[in-house]
Structure formats: structure tokens, C-alpha cells
């Protein structure tokens, strides 16, 4: 491997990991806000009555609802669900980046160790300290970034996604039950 590339990774690997982690964290939080807005909209609409008909207990007949603004149909819920799933696909991309951070830390470790054993710098004790410091710091920052991002994802975005999945599943079960009794 080229010494310039090794030195670049060794000297700036931890800075790159920190900057990349901040960008992914900000994108996760922005996506969390988007997911939360979708969740609120779905939750709000699921509170509406989901049938076009009601039973009039006085006349024992089925009547069509007159105010369609207060009615939510399964197709409207599917529309909300589709928009939510689009935001979830963006979340999936961000969540797949989290395992990259330990790998970047390992790359920095290998680069730092390779600079330590560079034959041209064998007699320089300073290169040994710099290489070992770089190796350890990139590993540390890579692990810390992965842990923080995974924790934030689990607390916010993944929790919102799970909540919406439960709400939609509950709606689907009620819809199937209504079809069964119809």
C-alpha cells in the first residue's frame, strides 16, 4: 500500500470517522422527525371511524354515514402506509451504515500498525508512538460511533417504525374481523 495513503488514513482516520458519524447521526434524527410526523398522521387518522356504514339501533337498520370527512377508508390508510414505508426505506439505508464504523476503525488500526512497521522508519521511535496512537484512536472512535448511532436508532427511529407497524397490524386485524362479520 502506498505510504501517502497509509499516512492519510493514519493521520486523519479518526477525524473522518467523527465527521461521518455526525452526518449519519443528523440524517438519522431528520429521518426520525419525518417518521414521527408520519406516525402522528397515521395515528390521527386511525382514530377516525373506519366504516362507511353504521347501525341505527332504533330502527335496527344499517345506514350510510353522511359526513365522509370523518370516515377513514382502508385505501386511505394504505396511502399513509405507503408514504411511511418510503421514509422507512431511507431509514434502512442509514441503519445499514452503522456497521461501517467499526470497520473504519479497523482500517485505521491496520493503517496505524503498518506505519509502525514501515522499513524506512524503523529507527524512529516517534513513528511507533504515532502509529500506535492512530491505531488505537481510530478503533475507539469507530466503536463509539457505532454504539452511539445504534443506541439512537434503537431509541428513536426503530421504535417509531415498530409502533406504526403495530398500529397498522391492529387496523388490518379489525378490518378482517369486520369483513368476517359483514
N, C-alpha and C positions, 0 to 999 in steps of 0.2 A: 504494500500500500504506500502511496506517496506520502512523504514526510509532511508536506504542506497540509494535506487533508487530515492527517493524524493530529497535527498541531491545531488545526482549526477545530476539530471535534474536541480535542483535549482542552483547549483554552476557552471555547465558547459553548460547549455542550450543555453545561448547567444553565446558562442564560437562555439558550434556545428552549430547553425543557420548561423553564419557568414561563417564558413568553407564550409558548404553545399551550401550556396548561391554563394560563389566564384567558386566552382566546377561547378555548374549549369550555371553560367554566362560564364565561359570559354568554356564549352561544347556548349552553345548557339552560341558563337562567332565563334568557329571552324565550327559548322554546318552552320553558316551564310556564311562563306567563301566557303564551299563546295556548298551550294545552289547558291551563286553568280557565281561560276565557271560554274555550270550547266546552269544558266541563260545566261551567256555570250555565251556559246557554242550553245544554242538553238537560241538565237538572231542572232548570226553569220550565222547559217545555214538557218534561215528563210529569210535572205536577199538574199539567192541564189534563182535562178529561180526554181519554183516548178513544172514545167511541162517538160515532155519529148518531147513535140512537140511545134513547133512554126508556125506561119502563115507567109508565104512569100507573101508580098503584091504585089510584081511584077508579080508573076505567079498565084496569088490567090489560092495557094495550101498549104496544111499542110505538113510540113517537120519534120522529126525526128531530134532531136538535136544530133550532133556528139560528143560533149565534155560532157560526162556523169559526169565528176568531178564537173562541175558547176551546176549540177542538184540535187535538193533535193527531195526525194520522200516522200509521206506520211508515208510509213513504217519506213523510217529513222527518221522522226520527232517523230513517236511513240516510237522508240527505245530511243531517247533522253528523251522523256517524261517519260518513264518507269524508267530510271536511276534517273531522277529528283524526281519522286514520291517516290523512295526508300529513298532518302535523306529527303524528306518531312515527311516520317513516323518516322524517327529518331527525327525530329523537334517536331512532335506531342507528342512524349514521354516526351521530355524536357519541352514542354509547359504545359503538364499535371502536372508537378512537381511544378510549380509556386504557385498554390493554397495551397500547403502543408505548405508554410512558415507562413502564419497567424495561421494555425492550430498548428504548432510547437510553435509559440509564446503563444497561448492559453494554450498549455500543460505546458510550462514553468510558466505561470501565475498561473495555478492551483497548480503546484508543489510548487511554492513560497508561495502561500497562505496556503497550507496545512502544510508547515514547520512553518508558523507563529502560527497556532492553535494547534501545537503538544502539547499534555498534559504534556509531560516530560520536555518541555522547556517553560512552561507558564510564569515563573517568570523572564525569561531572556529577557530584553528589546532589547538586541543586536540581538537576533534571529528574533524579529519583524522587525527590520530595514533591516536585511539581506534578509529576506523573501520578504518583500515589494519591495526592490530594485531589487531582482531577478525577481519577478513577472512583474514589470514594464519594466525592460530591455529586457526580452525575448519577450514581446509583441511588444515593439518598434522595435527590430531587425527583428522580423518576418514580421512586416508590411513594414518596409523599404526595406527588401529583396524582398518581393513580388512586391512592387511598382517599384523598380529599374529593376527587371527582366522582368516584364510585359511591362514596357516602352521600354527596349532594344529589346524585342521580337517584339513589335509593330513597332518600327522604322526600324529594320533590317530584320530579318528572315520573318516575316509575310508579309512585304512589297514586298520582293523578290518573295515570293510564289504567291502573288496576281498579280504581274507584269507578271510572267510566265503564270499564268492561263489566263490572258487577251491575251497574245501573242498566246497561243495555241488555245484559242477560236476563235480569229481572223483568224488564219490559217485554222481552221475547217470550218468556215463560207465561206472563199474564196474557199476552196476545194469543199464544197457542191454547191456553185454557179457555179464553173467550171464544175461539174458533170451535173448540170441542163442544161447548155448551150451546152454540148458536143453532 
